[in-house]
Amino acid sequence: MRKRLVAGNWKMNTDLNDGFKLLKEILHNVREPELKDCDVHIYAPFTHLKIFHNSLNGSGITLGAQNCHHKEGGAYTGEVSAQMLTSVPVESVLVGHSERRAYCGETNEILAEKVTTALANGLNVIYCYGETLEERESDQHFDVVKSQIEEGTAHLTEEQWAKVTLAYEPVWAIGTGKTASAEQAQEIHAYSRKVLEGISSASVAQNTRILYGGSVKPNNAGELFSMEDIDGGLIGGAALNAESFAGIITA
């Protein structure tokens, strides 16, 4: 049975002082027994990672980064490599978030390389994918989901899949207050497993966790997480409030 995962993506929010205060509030609100039934990740800004590692060490909460470069190193001013992250140390990294696809022009080809580089440096990966409102309204959402999963991850071996989690995030439901219904989310999650089986194996499709991301809150998390193929959430805005984040973990 797939263990639930709740991952908080802080995006470009909080300076170091406010971030450290929020982290302490989260540690106070998240109960230790819940960590036995649900994995919890925090994806913090680069500037916070070293101090957060020291605070989270032994807490049961995994520290992650929001991005890494697709190359091992070199003349890429302002970028952060996977090797740099593992030296913090960081355990996990987000790849392919819709905001980076949209604002930074990250293609499936680049993201496939990022996944490879991150795994080669010992990082776990959450690979994000999902359609825009225009793509859904024009009935392209299944094709978009299929191409983003296939082109970004089809090269992975079964052994590598053990370190990869998928996160379906309908772009039209991120930061808009709109949320895909539990049934809409389940439909895409179930379809994603069929895509996984096609590019890898039935075992990978069955064992890979798939998260839902898109305006998840304590009052809708329970219904979403009760769906057969939804294994937790990639949380944005609600992850910036300790009580809300804890409430989603409880759900």
NORPEFEN-V940195 format. One record per residue. N is the residue number from 1. RES is the residue in one letter. PHI is phi in whole degrees, 0 to 359 (999 if undefined). Layout:
[[N;RES;PHI] [N;RES;PHI]]
This chain:
[[1;M;999] [2;R;286] [3;K;283] [4;R;297] [5;L;221] [6;V;242] [7;A;242] [8;G;264] [9;N;258] [10;W;281] [11;K;54] [12;M;265] [13;N;229] [14;T;75] [15;D;279] [16;L;297] [17;N;294] [18;D;293] [19;G;296] [20;F;293] [21;K;296] [22;L;297] [23;L;300] [24;K;297] [25;E;294] [26;I;295] [27;L;299] [28;H;286] [29;N;272] [30;V;278] [31;R;274] [32;E;302] [33;P;301] [34;E;292] [35;L;289] [36;K;282] [37;D;257] [38;C;214] [39;D;286] [40;V;233] [41;H;239] [42;I;235] [43;Y;255] [44;A;259] [45;P;301] [46;F;307] [47;T;296] [48;H;265] [49;L;298] [50;K;297] [51;I;294] [52;F;295] [53;H;302] [54;N;299] [55;S;282] [56;L;273] [57;N;304] [58;G;87] [59;S;277] [60;G;91] [61;I;260] [62;T;270] [63;L;264] [64;G;227] [65;A;253] [66;Q;273] [67;N;188] [68;C;210] [69;H;281] [70;H;277] [71;K;260] [72;E;294] [73;G;175] [74;G;130] [75;A;276] [76;Y;233] [77;T;307] [78;G;86] [79;E;266] [80;V;233] [81;S;272] [82;A;298] [83;Q;298] [84;M;300] [85;L;294] [86;T;293] [87;S;281] [88;V;296] [89;P;263] [90;V;247] [91;E;261] [92;S;213] [93;V;214] [94;L;277] [95;V;227] [96;G;83] [97;H;304] [98;S;303] [99;E;292] [100;R;285] [101;R;298] [102;A;282] [103;Y;269] [104;C;247] [105;G;66] [106;E;285] [107;T;266] [108;N;300] [109;E;296] [110;I;296] [111;L;293] [112;A;300] [113;E;291] [114;K;298] [115;V;302] [116;T;299] [117;T;295] [118;A;298] [119;L;295] [120;A;297] [121;N;260] [122;G;85] [123;L;271] [124;N;280] [125;V;230] [126;I;253] [127;Y;261] [128;C;262] [129;Y;201] [130;G;159] [131;E;262] [132;T;277] [133;L;297] [134;E;299] [135;E;293] [136;R;290] [137;E;293] [138;S;262] [139;D;60] [140;Q;259] [141;H;298] [142;F;292] [143;D;295] [144;V;296] [145;V;299] [146;K;299] [147;S;292] [148;Q;293] [149;I;291] [150;E;298] [151;E;288] [152;G;267] [153;T;223] [154;A;297] [155;H;279] [156;L;283] [157;T;275] [158;E;300] [159;E;297] [160;Q;292] [161;W;299] [162;A;296] [163;K;250] [164;V;239] [165;T;242] [166;L;263] [167;A;224] [168;Y;276] [169;E;229] [170;P;298] [171;V;301] [172;W;289] [173;A;246] [174;I;257] [175;G;70] [176;T;256] [177;G;86] [178;K;277] [179;T;226] [180;A;300] [181;S;298] [182;A;302] [183;E;290] [184;Q;297] [185;A;296] [186;Q;300] [187;E;302] [188;I;288] [189;H;297] [190;A;296] [191;Y;295] [192;S;300] [193;R;294] [194;K;294] [195;V;296] [196;L;299] [197;E;298] [198;G;290] [199;I;266] [200;S;225] [201;S;200] [202;A;297] [203;S;295] [204;V;297] [205;A;299] [206;Q;283] [207;N;265] [208;T;283] [209;R;283] [210;I;235] [211;L;265] [212;Y;252] [213;G;231] [214;G;157] [215;S;57] [216;V;282] [217;K;224] [218;P;304] [219;N;278] [220;N;239] [221;A;297] [222;G;300] [223;E;294] [224;L;297] [225;F;286] [226;S;280] [227;M;292] [228;E;303] [229;D;254] [230;I;259] [231;D;254] [232;G;139] [233;G;219] [234;L;259] [235;I;256] [236;G;261] [237;G;306] [238;A;292] [239;A;284] [240;L;267] [241;N;234] [242;A;300] [243;E;292] [244;S;295] [245;F;298] [246;A;297] [247;G;296] [248;I;292] [249;I;297] [250;T;299] [251;A;297]]
